Amino acid sequence: MADTTYFQPESTLGRPVRDLLDNEIKERLALLEAVLNADRVIADAVETKLGQFSDAGNPLSTQSQALTDNTAFDLFTFPLADEQGACWEVRATIYADDGTDHQMISLLFHVNAINQGGTVTAVVTEGIADVVAASGGTLTLAGAAAEGDANIVDVSITANSSLTPTTLTVDWEARCIGSSAAASRVGTKVNANA
């Protein structure tokens, strides 16, 4: 005859284990639901900030905005309070054509700005040299930044084609990569058509 002294019926051994597993599953589901709700809150916040960017969201960007040849084109602005500084990274690509020849250029530049005693100093550093593809003529692209309204930095580009372009467009993207104040991490598109 078999020894059954160590046998525990399911009602005394299985139930506590099942209860522990059920509680663990419930805790993990609650954690997953909290994460999903947080993602929804972030998505809603980004959606309500149309035309704006913060470092918690997606980069500020547009596609295929029309330019005027050899004329400054304002991309975006960002605030810069007294005794603060910020650095933004900007990528821009220009496409030009005159119906016969085609040109394309890309540029990556950084805007470093400080506000000392109410005077804003903004410097543009081109980190990656221009990359040009052209079937004819020349195309240049330069970035610029300066104080606009009080404590506001304006960021712009100027494209210059040797063609008489019938099409001249820019696609661009910008993100704050460092700031001494949270407010300077939010930019606003100037020509927000896309």
Secondary structure, DSSP 8 states (H G I E B T S, - for coil): ----TT---HHHHHHHHHHHHHHHHHHHHHHHHHHHHHHHHHHHHHHHTTTEE-TTS--EEEEEEE--TTS-EEEEEEE--TTEEEEEEEEEEEEEE-SS-EEEEEEEEEEEEEEETTEEEEEEEEEEEEEEEESSS-EEEEEEEEE-STTEEEEEEEEEESS--SEEEEEEEEEEEEESSGGGG-EEESS---
